[in-house]
Amino acid sequence: MRKLTLGLLAVFTIATISFAAPKGCYEIYGIEVAPKINTAFFVLIDETTHFDKKLQEQVISNALAFTKSSNHIFIGKFSALIGGGYNEPVFEFTIDRKLSDDERYTISKATLAKVDKCLKDQIGFVKKSVQSAISSTFAKKSIGKSDILYALDDFSKSVIEPINADRKIVLLASDMLENSTITSFYANNHIRQINHKKELSIVEENRIFGDFGGASIYVVGAGLIPNSKSYVDPKKLNNLKIFWNDYFNKSNATLEYFGTPALKKSIQ
């Protein structure tokens, strides 16, 4: 995975000087261009999960890889409705698409030069914002509850499904261990052996399946219990994966990879 160096951060900072966020470049220069989103990339971070530096960098590097023309980037965080915690968007931006040759032909050279610079600066702004948003969201305090199911229901229906994009990808950074009034995947402070069919029936009874609009789901951090020296039974992790695979299938999504805890390759 790529590491974000101080030099790269400096480039991002310089690049954003002439870009007037949150407007798009075409809006700034009064050019009418039909919008189009190729890939909508959503990063949802569970504030109750403590990630080490390597996992944090994995989330950041995958998000940065999708800060390209015509893509939509969304960063959100969630925990539980306790101690000021709630589902919250942290950053959202649609990156302008590039002009076609025919569109460029209708615009003056002087304006084109300004637009091209703006588009370049826009990418710098988004990369810097994504890096900052994700880094500032990772857990810095302990939270006793984790409303993952409620958060996914909320974000999927209010943010992800409504977006019109050719492709939707969700990078979910979470231990995937629900611990709420709906159900809990813990027993005596350890991961318990869940019955995935029973847990799915609980979700159905509470009407809390989401709608991800056909998104592909990638999970980082599943089963992660920081500082724990206890052995984690692979059977428990497998049942956890089966539950979430079935949950996403019933929530109009496909679980592409279940990282326990890391992804083994970059998202393509």
N, C-alpha and C positions, 0 to 999 in steps of 0.2 A: 504494500500500500504506500501511496505517496505521503510524505510528511510535509506539513505546511511550514516553510522556513520563514525566518524574519525577513529575508530578502523579498520573498513572494508577498508577504503582508505589506511591505513597503510599496511594492508595485500596485497592489490593490488600492492602497490609500491614495497614491498619486493619481491613479486612473479615475477615481471618483470625483475629483475636484470640479470638472466641468459638467458632470452629469447631475441633472436636477431631479432626483427621486422625489416622489414616487411616480412622476409622469413618465410615459414612454417617449422615445425619441421622435416618433412620428407626430405625436401630440404636441411636443415642444415646438416643432417646426411647421405645424399645420398641414401635414401631409396625410391624405386619407388612404389608409392601407387596410384591407380586410384582414382581421386577426386570424391566426391559426395556431393551435397548440399541438405540437407533435407528441411530446411526453409530459405528463403531469407527474411530478415526483414529490411525494409526501413523506416527511420524516416526522414520526410520532414518538416522543420520548417519555418514558415512564420515570417520573421524578423519584419514585420509591426504590428504583434499582440503582445500585452503586456500580459504575463501570470503571475498570482500570484504564490507564492511558492508551493502551493498544486498542481496546474496543472503542474508545472515544474517537481515536484517529480513524478507525475503520468506518464509523458512521460518517464522519466529516468528509473523508476522501471519496466515499461513494456519492454523497450529496454534491460535492464540488464537480464530480465527473458529469453531472447532469445540468450544470449551469451553462447551457448552450442556447443559441438562437432558437426561437419558437418553443421553448420549454417553459413550463410553469413550475415554480418551486414553492412549497409550503412547509413550514416548520411549526409543529405544535407540541405542547407538553400537557401531561395529565398526571394525576396522583389519586387523591380522594378528596371528598368534600369535608375537609378537616384542616384546621390550622391555617386557613387562607389558601389551601390547595384547591384547584379546580381545572377543568379543561380550558386551555387558553392557546390561541394562535400567537406565535412569537414573530414570525416573518412570513410574508407572502408576496410574490412578484411574478408577473408574466413577462418573460424576456421577448422583446420584439423579434419578429422573423426578418430574414434578410430580404431585400428588394430583388425582384426578378430583373432580368436585363431590360425587358420592355418597360417596367416601372421606372428604372433608373434613367431611361432615355427621355422620359417626360419631365425630369427634374434638372434644374440648372446645375452646372458644375460646382458653383460656389456653395449651393445648398447641399449638394451631395457630399462635398468634403466635410461639412459640418455634421451631416447625418452619420457618415461613416465613423467619424471620431466619437460621436455620441454613442453609437452602437458598441464600439470598443470599450468606452468608459462604462457603459451600462453593465457589461459582463463583469468588469472589475468591481463595480458597486455590489452586484449580486453575490459574487464570490466572497467578498469581505463581509457582507451581511450574513450569509449562510454560516461562515466560519464563526462569527461572533455569536449568532443566535444559538447554534448548537452547543458551543463551548459553555455558554452562560446558563444553559438549561440542565446540564447533567447534575444529578443529585448532590446536594451539599449538606443535607440534613436527613435524619431518619423520620419516616412517616409510617405509622403503625398499620394503616389500611391501604389497600390498592384496588381501586374500582376499574379494572381493565375492561371488563365487559361493557360497563356503562360508557366509558370513554370511547371505545370502538364504535358502539352504537351511535353515539353523539357525533363524532368526527366523520364517520362514514356517510351518514345521512345528510349532515349539514354542510360538509366541506368537499368530500371526495366524490360522491355520486353526482352532484350537480355540475361538476366541471366537464366541459365538452372537449375531449382530447382523443387523439388517435390511440394513445396508450397511457395507462395509469399504473404507477408503481408506488407501493407503500413500503418504506423501510421502518419497521417497528422495533424500536430499541426498548426492550422490556424483559424481565425475568419470566413473564407470562404466567406468573403465579397469583391468580386471583385471591384476594383476601378481603371479602366484603360481606355485607349482610345477605347477599344473594347466595354465595357459596365461598368455601375456602379450600385451597389446595395445600394447606399446611396442617400438620398435626404435631403437637409438642415441639414447635419451632423447627420442624424438619418437613421436607417435601413428602406428602403422603401419596400412597398408591391410589390414584383416582380410578373410578369406573367411568370411562368416557361416555358411554351411553346414558348413564344416570345423570351425569353433568350436563349433557346436551338436553335432556328432558327438563332440567331445572332452567336452562336458558330459554327453552321454548315456553315453559310455564310463565316466566317473567317477561315474555315478549321482548327480548333484548338482543335478537339477531340484528346484525347491521345490514347495510347495503353499500357495498364498495364499488358499484358500477363496473364490475368486471376487472377489477384491479389485480395485479400480481403482488403477492405479499412476501416480503423477506424479513426474517426475524433475527435480531442480534441480541444475545443475552439470556436465552431461554434456560431456566433452571439455575440461574446464577445466584449463589448465596455467598457474598463476600466474607472473607475471614473465617469461613466455616471449614473445620478440619474433618467434618463427618463425610463418610462415603456416600455418594449419590448413586443409587441403584439405577443402572441403565433402563431397567424395566419401567421405572417410574417416569423417566424422561420419555420413553417410547409411548407410554400411555398419554402423557402430556401432549406429545406431538400429534397423536391420533385424534385427541379431543379437538385441538386447534385446527387441524386439517379439516375435520368434519364441520367445525364451526364456520370456517371461512367458506367452505363449499355451500353452506346454507345461507351465507351472507353475501352471495354474488361476488365471490373472489376466489383466487387460486393461491394456495400456499406453495410458493416455489422453493423456498429454502427455510429450514428451521435451525438456526444457529445455536448450538449448545456448548459454549456460548457464542463462538465466532463464526462468521461466514468464511468459507474456505476459498472463495474467489470473489472478484469484484462483480457487481451487478452490471449486466450488459443491456 
